[in-house]
Amino acid sequence: MCLGIPGRVIETWREHDILLGKVDFNGVVKRVCLHHVPEVQPGEYVIVHVGFALQRVDEDEAHKVFEFLEGLDQLDELKVEES
């Protein structure tokens, strides 16, 4: 099963006309493509799947999803270092 993980956008920038950003997944920060959510602002939450933010989500919902996934022990891939 494929899951989207909620994360908080820390910063955004454009690279080759593509919107990118740093997203914090409860202490693990990853670079994410934000092209599908061009209106997102730092401090807002997004659902991310394989490096792409698919939609914005409110903070309460993001925390609920993250806690649910932690309870299912489904967050191991966030702990792997990026190459």
C-alpha positions, 0 to 999 in steps of 0.5 A: 500500500502507498501512503502519503505522509504529512509534513510541515513546509519549512521553506520554498524556492524555485529551481528551473521554474519548479517549486521545491521546498524543505519539509519537516516530517516530525524532525526528519527534513527532506527536499520535496517537489511542491509543484502540485501545491503552488499556493503553499506557504512556509508553516503550512502542512502538505501530504507527501508521496514519493517526494511530491506534495499532493495536497495541503492539509490543516495542522490538526489533520496532519498531526492525527495522520502522523500519530496514526502512522507512528502507531502502525510503525509505518514511518521507518523510511523517513529514518533513512538518510538521503544520498 
